[in-house]
Amino acid sequence: MLGIQETQKLFENILKNPAFIGVIGVVIGSFLSLFGTILSQLILSKKEQKQWENQQAAENKSWTRNEQKKEKEYLREIYQNSLRSLSLFIALENHEGKETNGTQKLEIIGDIHKWVTMLLLRHSSSNLDNALNSFTSDPDEYRAKPLRTEIIYLSNNEEGFFLNKLKDIQEITKKDQDPNIRHIQISIDNDFRKQQLIEGIEIPQSYTFKFKLSEMSKSQREKLAECFFKVSKTIPSRLRLYVPIHRIGVKQIEVQGKQWQANLNPNSSEPQEIFNSWESDYEKYFKEAESSLIGQQNK
């Protein structure tokens, strides 16, 4: 059995042996080579993973951009079809003699409802709902125009949608608008206009004026609420004045029976005078409609 000194001497001799040193060098060299290969593979793998992630991010970004572009193009198509169908409806309403095909008109109203309803899904908190309900309850040019104006307003507030100055103008207009003010359009009776023309006074067929809701009498606000609240849930900011009628065969009075025909000169009448005249005619027509309804029920 070798002692400690002999063992140490043996190891010293082994360490001094050139062959052993060569073997150790080969082992260390192989290890370093293997380590370098592994390190290179890790760096390459990391680089490839980063390139793949960048490529995926670029593809996702491109896909998202294309989807957003498609969505925006489809949204533009909805706006364009809404405005086109409304413009066509207004054109038919203005057609001389209004000799239009009833089926054609119903198809256009259907198109309006279809496209505007799509916009309503996007703008459920806007004034579009009231404007659409008002139009579909009694489709006419007067109700079509505010609906068209609301759609134009919404389109110009779409992010990066239409690049024009109308958005800024409409924003200023909306901020400056007094919610108490009502814009009221009336029609003038043609027989009255003819008589006035003979007298040398020319009166417009229609006339628009502004009047504050707070300055109307309570009875006048009640009548307006009867006409509009059921559909609009408010007294609209833009409205026409109506008088009630009773149609034969119908079991109720229509408070929006027909548009009021004024017998006055709006250019020389104060807004309060116009409203007082309308209220007087409203009450007269209501009594006539009530008598007609009672007579029908007694038969």
JOVENDA-V779669 format. One record per residue. N is the residue number from 1. RES is the residue in three letters. PHI is phi in radians with two decimals (NA if undefined). PSI is psi as a letter, one per 40 degrees, with the letter a starting at -180 (999 if undefined). NEAR is the number of other ideal C-beta (glycine too) atoms within 8 Angstrom. Layout:
N RES PHI PSI NEAR
N RES PHI PSI NEAR
This chain:
1 MET NA h 2
2 LEU -1.31 i 5
3 GLY -1.50 a 6
4 ILE -1.14 d 5
5 GLN -1.14 d 6
6 GLU -1.11 d 8
7 THR -1.15 d 9
8 GLN -1.05 d 8
9 LYS -1.13 d 8
10 LEU -1.09 d 9
11 PHE -1.12 d 8
12 GLU -1.10 d 8
13 ASN -1.14 d 8
14 ILE -1.13 d 8
15 LEU -1.14 d 8
16 LYS -1.49 e 5
17 ASN -1.28 h 8
18 PRO -1.00 d 5
19 ALA -1.15 d 6
20 PHE -1.14 d 9
21 ILE -1.06 d 9
22 GLY -1.12 d 8
23 VAL -1.12 d 8
24 ILE -1.06 d 8
25 GLY -1.09 d 8
26 VAL -1.13 d 8
27 VAL -1.09 d 8
28 ILE -1.11 d 8
29 GLY -1.08 d 8
30 SER -1.11 d 8
31 PHE -1.11 d 8
32 LEU -1.13 d 8
33 SER -1.11 d 8
34 LEU -1.12 d 8
35 PHE -1.09 d 8
36 GLY -1.12 d 8
37 THR -1.12 d 8
38 ILE -1.09 d 8
39 LEU -1.09 d 8
40 SER -1.09 d 8
41 GLN -1.12 d 8
42 LEU -1.13 d 8
43 ILE -1.12 d 8
44 LEU -1.13 d 8
45 SER -1.09 d 8
46 LYS -1.09 d 8
47 LYS -1.14 d 8
48 GLU -1.14 d 8
49 GLN -1.11 d 8
50 LYS -1.12 d 8
51 GLN -1.11 d 8
52 TRP -1.13 d 8
53 GLU -1.10 d 8
54 ASN -1.12 d 8
55 GLN -1.13 d 8
56 GLN -1.10 d 8
57 ALA -1.09 d 8
58 ALA -1.15 d 8
59 GLU -1.15 d 8
60 ASN -1.11 d 8
61 LYS -1.13 d 8
62 SER -1.14 d 8
63 TRP -1.11 d 8
64 THR -1.08 d 8
65 ARG -1.10 d 8
66 ASN -1.16 d 8
67 GLU -1.14 d 8
68 GLN -1.12 d 8
69 LYS -1.13 d 8
70 LYS -1.10 d 8
71 GLU -1.10 d 8
72 LYS -1.18 d 10
73 GLU -1.13 d 8
74 TYR -1.19 d 8
75 LEU -1.12 d 11
76 ARG -1.08 d 9
77 GLU -1.10 d 8
78 ILE -1.10 d 11
79 TYR -1.06 d 12
80 GLN -1.11 d 8
81 ASN -1.19 d 10
82 SER -1.10 d 14
83 LEU -1.20 d 12
84 ARG -1.10 d 8
85 SER -1.16 d 12
86 LEU -1.18 d 13
87 SER -1.11 d 9
88 LEU -1.16 d 9
89 PHE -1.09 d 15
90 ILE -1.11 d 12
91 ALA -1.10 d 8
92 LEU -1.16 d 12
93 GLU -1.12 d 10
94 ASN -1.53 e 7
95 HIS -1.05 h 9
96 GLU -1.02 h 4
97 GLY 1.47 e 4
98 LYS 0.90 f 7
99 GLU -1.51 g 4
100 THR -1.89 i 8
101 ASN -1.25 h 5
102 GLY -1.06 d 6
103 THR -1.12 d 6
104 GLN -1.07 d 9
105 LYS -1.13 d 11
106 LEU -1.12 d 8
107 GLU -1.13 d 8
108 ILE -1.18 d 12
109 ILE -1.08 d 11
110 GLY -1.09 d 8
111 ASP -1.10 d 10
112 ILE -1.03 d 15
113 HIS -1.10 d 10
114 LYS -1.08 d 8
115 TRP -1.29 d 12
116 VAL -1.20 d 13
117 THR -1.09 d 9
118 MET -1.08 d 10
119 LEU -1.17 d 14
120 LEU -1.12 d 11
121 LEU -1.11 d 7
122 ARG -1.54 d 7
123 HIS -2.18 f 9
124 SER -1.17 d 7
125 SER -1.66 e 3
126 SER -1.57 a 8
127 ASN -1.43 e 6
128 LEU -1.10 d 14
129 ASP -1.07 d 9
130 ASN -1.10 d 11
131 ALA -1.12 d 12
132 LEU -1.22 d 13
133 ASN -1.07 d 10
134 SER -1.10 d 15
135 PHE -1.20 d 12
136 THR -1.22 d 8
137 SER -1.24 d 7
138 ASP -2.75 g 7
139 PRO -1.11 h 8
140 ASP -2.67 i 7
141 GLU -1.06 d 9
142 TYR -1.07 d 7
143 ARG -1.45 d 13
144 ALA -1.26 d 15
145 LYS -1.16 d 9
146 PRO -1.09 d 11
147 LEU -1.13 d 16
148 ARG -1.11 d 12
149 THR -1.08 d 8
150 GLU -1.13 d 12
151 ILE -1.16 d 15
152 ILE -1.08 d 10
153 TYR -1.07 d 10
154 LEU -1.15 d 13
155 SER -1.13 d 11
156 ASN -1.39 e 12
157 ASN -1.87 e 9
158 GLU -1.26 h 9
159 GLU -1.08 h 3
160 GLY 1.07 f 5
161 PHE -1.59 c 10
162 PHE -2.03 h 8
163 LEU -1.61 g 3
164 ASN -2.58 i 6
165 LYS -1.57 e 5
166 LEU -1.09 d 9
167 LYS -1.02 d 10
168 ASP -1.10 d 7
169 ILE -1.10 d 8
170 GLN -1.21 d 11
171 GLU -1.11 d 9
172 ILE -1.13 d 8
173 THR -1.07 d 8
174 LYS -1.18 d 8
175 LYS -1.17 d 6
176 ASP -1.44 e 6
177 GLN -1.28 h 8
178 ASP -1.48 h 6
179 PRO -1.13 e 5
180 ASN -1.42 e 6
181 ILE -1.50 h 11
182 ARG -2.04 h 12
183 HIS -1.70 h 10
184 ILE -2.06 h 14
185 GLN -1.92 h 11
186 ILE -2.19 i 15
187 SER -1.92 i 11
188 ILE -1.77 h 16
189 ASP -1.00 h 9
190 ASN -1.17 d 8
191 ASP -1.11 d 6
192 PHE -1.15 d 13
193 ARG -1.10 d 11
194 LYS -1.10 d 8
195 GLN -1.10 d 8
196 GLN -1.17 d 11
197 LEU -1.13 d 10
198 ILE -1.07 d 6
199 GLU -1.37 e 6
200 GLY 1.61 e 4
201 ILE -2.01 h 7
202 GLU -1.65 h 5
203 ILE -2.10 h 12
204 PRO -1.19 i 8
205 GLN -1.23 d 7
206 SER -2.34 i 8
207 TYR -2.60 h 10
208 THR -2.08 h 7
209 PHE -2.47 i 10
210 LYS -1.88 i 8
211 PHE -2.62 h 12
212 LYS -1.38 h 10
213 LEU -1.04 d 10
214 SER -1.19 d 5
215 GLU -1.57 e 7
216 MET -1.33 i 11
217 SER -1.29 i 7
218 LYS -1.05 d 6
219 SER -1.14 d 7
220 GLN -1.21 d 11
221 ARG -1.14 d 11
222 GLU -1.09 d 8
223 LYS -1.17 d 11
224 LEU -1.15 d 11
225 ALA -1.11 d 9
226 GLU -1.07 d 8
227 CYS -1.31 d 9
228 PHE -2.04 d 13
229 PHE -1.14 d 10
230 LYS -1.01 d 4
231 VAL -1.63 d 8
232 SER -1.56 e 11
233 LYS 1.03 f 5
234 THR -2.93 i 7
235 ILE -1.64 h 11
236 PRO -0.97 i 11
237 SER -1.23 d 8
238 ARG -2.22 h 8
239 LEU -2.64 i 12
240 ARG -1.95 i 10
241 LEU -1.71 h 9
242 TYR -2.14 i 11
243 VAL -2.21 i 13
244 PRO -1.34 i 13
245 ILE -2.52 i 11
246 HIS -2.09 h 15
247 ARG -1.59 h 7
248 ILE -1.02 h 6
249 GLY 1.67 e 4
250 VAL -1.68 i 7
251 LYS -1.66 f 5
252 GLN -2.67 i 6
253 ILE -1.53 h 11
254 GLU -1.62 h 11
255 VAL -1.23 d 9
256 GLN -1.82 f 7
257 GLY -1.07 d 13
258 LYS -2.71 i 6
259 GLN -1.24 h 8
260 TRP -1.19 h 13
261 GLN -1.89 h 9
262 ALA -1.34 i 14
263 ASN -1.97 g 7
264 LEU -2.76 i 10
265 ASN -1.65 h 8
266 PRO -1.17 d 13
267 ASN -1.21 d 7
268 SER -2.04 e 4
269 SER -2.00 i 10
270 GLU -1.34 i 5
271 PRO -0.91 d 11
272 GLN -1.15 d 8
273 GLU -1.10 d 9
274 ILE -1.09 d 15
275 PHE -1.16 d 12
276 ASN -1.12 d 8
277 SER -1.14 d 12
278 TRP -1.09 d 14
279 GLU -1.09 d 12
280 SER -1.10 d 8
281 ASP -1.16 d 10
282 TYR -1.02 d 12
283 GLU -1.14 d 8
284 LYS -1.12 d 8
285 TYR -1.17 d 12
286 PHE -1.14 d 11
287 LYS -1.10 d 8
288 GLU -1.10 d 10
289 ALA -1.15 d 14
290 GLU -1.15 d 10
291 SER -1.10 d 8
292 SER -1.13 d 10
293 LEU -1.13 d 12
294 ILE -1.11 d 8
295 GLY -1.08 d 8
296 GLN -1.19 d 11
297 GLN -1.20 d 7
298 ASN -1.45 e 5
299 LYS -1.35 999 4
